[in-house]
Amino acid sequence: MSEKRIIFIGAHPDDPDVYFGGTAIKLAKAGHKVKFLSLTNGDRGHHILSPKEICAVRRKEADKACRLAGLVEYEIFDIHDCHLEVNLENRKKVMRSLRNFAPDLVITHRPCDYHPDHRAAAQLVLDCAYICMVPHFCEDTPIPEKSPVFAHCFDLFRDPRPQRADAAIEFESVMDEKLALLSCHHSQFFEWLPWISGMKDFDPGKLDDTARKEHLMKWMQRFRTAADNGRDILKKVHGAEKGAKICYAETFEQSPYSIQLPQEEFQAMLMP
């Protein structure tokens, strides 16, 4: 495959950056086309700003992240945060975005996620998997030449089962860039998420560059588990010695709702 077209569909602005940011940066650097799509505008994710205010802030943050990562687009649907529903109208919105971008690979959350918007996003994306090739559904958009592959990003949930690592991409080589990507979403990682985590007196203005990086690294710890889950793949791709030492990786699982690739081919889709 020459130029790849990959879209990550998350529930909120910053979800794609967290779960796919490292891989996205590497792919974009290599000249591939990467798009982020947030199905809500994130307008409930703040404890001080009004919904209208935080919506505008998050749009600017996503635009900044788009430029930094080298994305072709960071699309945000005008759907309220915490209000995402699995319905026909939203399915059509997702379908139109998919078809207009014509991706080779679509990545989203797993349906067992903790957040109702994450679960709804996963279901909406999966509901498009088969009917993406049905010409009389959303007739105002052309069906793609071939059906995309659908996949899920990493999470820590174990019920009903842990994520299966069908592909693993190290991102230690672009760690600083991924952290810079998260830093674009200042309202989330330095305001809202600390506050909702119980850090009521957290003051990002007192952090120097080293402390900011240490703070952002908290959201990277889950990817140590991901790297362990994908250890066999990392060793296969990078060699036994190097693969054993990789600490951080983004891992992905193929969805049974779309065509199934051999593991090597699926891994290759995510390699820069």
C-alpha positions, 0 to 999 in steps of 0.5 A: 500500500502506498499512500494510506488514508486512516481516520480515528473517530473519537467521542471528544476532541482529544480522544484521538490524540490520546489513543492514536496520537503517536501513530498518527504523527508517525504516519503523517510524517511519512506522507500518509493522510490522517484525519481525526473526527470527534463526534461531540464538541466537548462542550461539557468538559469544564468546571468553570467555562460555560458550554459555549465558551468551552466549545469555542476553546476546544475548537481552537485546541483541536485546530492547533493539534491538527497543525502540529500532528500534520493531519489533513483535518480535525473534524468536530460534529456539532453534538453536545458532549454527554448527549451522543446517541446511537440513532439514524441521524447520527449514523448518517453523519458518521457515514457521510464523513467516512465516505467523503474521506474514503479511508483504508482504516477506521479506528474507534473506541471499544463498545465496552468503554466507561464513558457513554459517549465513547460507547455510543461512538463505537456503536455508531462507527460499527453500525457503518461497517457493513452498510458503508458499501450499501449504495442506497444508504446515504445516496448523496455520498459515493460508496468507496471503491473498497470497504475499509478495515475497522479497528479499536484502540487500546483501553484498560477495561477487562469486562467482558475481556481485555483488548487483543493486540493485533497491531502495536506501534511504538511511540517512544521515538515521538514521545515529546511530539505526542505530549506536545499534541496533548498539551494543545488541549490545555483546557482538558489536561491542565484544567478539567481532568485535574479538577474532576480527578480531585486535584482542586488546587491544581495550578498549571501556571506554577508548572515549569516545562519539566513539571508539565511533561511529568504531568502529561506522562500520567496519561501515558502510563496506560500505554505501558500496559499496551506495550506489554500486551503487544510485546510479541508484535514489538519483538517481531517488528523491531527485533527481540532485543529492542522490542523487549525494551520498548515501554510505550506503544499504541495497540489496535484490535481488528473489528470482526465487523469488517474484513479480516486481514492477516496480522502482518497486513494489519500491522503494516497498515499502521506502520509509517 
